């Protein structure tokens, strides 16, 4: 009787140990499945990140290619400009100016002979500058540029010229050349010389523009070649 009791007790102990081993095995299998699931998720995220990186690289390469092609086209347009014609035009203008000056001198002598006197000469000279408009900081607001959608004030550049604070290589309407941090590199920011700005003021004044409002230079920058020879020295 006692022998049977020991046999039953041993059997129960072995069965309990077996069940515990089976539970531990099942738990290990579950942990293994979870580890595999986490590994698969990490691999999926890695593949998605690689795909996004490849798309970004393709977009960057395409943007660089388009930028280089537009820059080369602008450079070709500037290089192919008829420089001799411009020189001949300047010479023709100088010759015409000399002829007009000689003609005006002759007419002025004739007017003196006819009795107009010195007062008429002074009024004639004064009328030469009546249509000239100069920028007055005390009466005119600083020009702005709205190429980004909101007006950004321009700042002085050169002798009476202006440079935009918003037209850069990234957000300009007309992309500018890239700028390297070294000597003789091109300067970012669209610019307008003092002579060009003065001509713009005179043209707008002839059209009746109200200079009490800030002048928007967005549509008046040159579309190409403006900064071609602006360098850091």
Secondary structure by P-SEA (a helix, b strand, c coil): caaaaaaaaaaaaaaaaaaaaaaaaaaaaaaaaaaaaaaaaaaaaaaaaaaaaaaaaaaaaaaaaaaaaaaaaaaaaaaacaaaaaaaaaaaaaaaaaaaaaaaaaaaaaaaaacccaaaaaaaaaaccccbbbbbcccccccccccccbbbbbbbccccbbbbcccccccccccccccccccccccccccccaaaaaaaaaaaaaacccccccccccccccccccccccccc
